[in-house]
Amino acid sequence: MRQSRLLIPTLRDDPSDAEATSHKLMVRAGLIRQLAAGVYTLLPLGHRALRKLERIIRDEMEQAGATELLLPALHPAELWQESGRWEAYGPELMRLTDRHGRPFALGATHEEAITALVRDEAKSYRKLPLLLYQIQTKFRDELRPRFGLMRGREFLMKDAYSFDATPEGLEASYRRMYEAYTNIFTRCGLTFKAIEADSGSIGGTGTHEFVALADIGEDTVVHCAGCGHAANLELLAAKPGDRCPRCGGELLFDKGIEVGHIFKLGTVYSEPMRATFLDETGKPRPFLMGCYGIGLSRLLAAIVEQHHDDAGIIWPASVAPFDVHLVAAGARGAAQTELAEKLYGDLRRAGFDVLYDDRDERTGVKFADADLIGLPVRITVGKRAAEGIVECKPRRNDEPLELAAGRVTEWLNAFFQGGIGHG
């Protein structure tokens, strides 16, 4: 895609209202813009990175046996009243009334909506197990939206729900999702921990948070240097100097950002909502449920929080908005323009996503923007264009390499297949 035709409004200075590094860089690199407190527009680069995340998530959900649907964002109050959460959820639930005076909520989460669906459509144990998921906008009236996409009032979430007939079935569904989440966050290039946590307003018993380690994180992760056991601070109630209750090992403390949460709900929703199936004997029994969430908007911010330097973002290749930043630099002579255009076409035909900086800007501006945006590889067509030589530079602080233009595709294939730039 030609950069001259793409909306990428980069900035040289940090926004005055931004605290988190990811918030500063995502604004400066032209990924996001604020519309209201806690409400953000995803600009083309941010949207492309988000689609890469969705692709990874859909792939792992399919591998785990989940099927995708799309539930409404607008929920009748009756559903939340059935579960008991209309009042219990508190002021974070965005409530509204239609023209007929009927109360509704904007979906903060979708346990009620999915339970109502399965209650009506899966009447027999023969329909189980069921594992359903969606990627859907959520709305929560946060008291203090902050840190850009990390804590917003409107955000994108992947939420999945399992329905089983037996405790053993629920455990199997939970383990499949635990493994899928581990794969997802690994593929996204995150350093993370899966920790035991409190279920909070969602309810249920067994639960794990997936936490991306970062100094800006609002969660404190307590983990053992010996056995590796990890929990959040609220659950373990530990303090420096304590020993691990499992093995007596030293407890370590880190800050982290919650990017995923999985729950064994059991019958927390199925019983009050009378969601039952007929078992082998024809007796009605409540579904045993699990729910599994990933905040995609927050995940995007967490990746930037972990992958950056003083010059800008350093995207893991798996989630980068484009694979390659092709820069036509210096005096734009005929030889340079011709080589850049040819290379742009060749790379696209070879299957690479290419952002081609064809703007009429100084070379220094183009390089600064390339570092700020942080695509895995920058290819510069410059002063040796007449010789057919270009410069290839991985974003992750590697030395530039001069190559004949005809060898660039081969080099890029080796670069990406070798995993360089993915970490």
Secondary structure, DSSP 8 states (H G I E B T S, - for coil): -BGGGS-----SS--TT--SHHHHHHHHTTSEEEEETTEEEE-HHHHHHHHHHHHHHHHHHHHTT-EE----SEEEHHHHHHHTHHHHT-TTSEEEE-TTS-EEEE-S--HHHHHHHHHHH--BGGG--EEEEEEEEEE---SS-BTGGGB-SEEEEEEEEEEESSHHHHHHHHHHHHHHHHHHHHHTT--EEEEE---TTT--S-EEEEEEE-TT-SEEEEEETTT--EEEHHHH---TT-B-TTT--BEEEEEEEEEEEEEEEETTTTTTTT-EEE-TTS-EEE-EEEEEEEEHHHHHHHHHHHSEETTEE---TTT-S-SEEEEE-SS--HHHHHHHHHHHHHHHHTT--EEEE--S--HHHHHHHHHHHT-SEEEEE-TTGGGTEEEEEETTT---EEEEGGGHHHHHHHHHHTTTT--
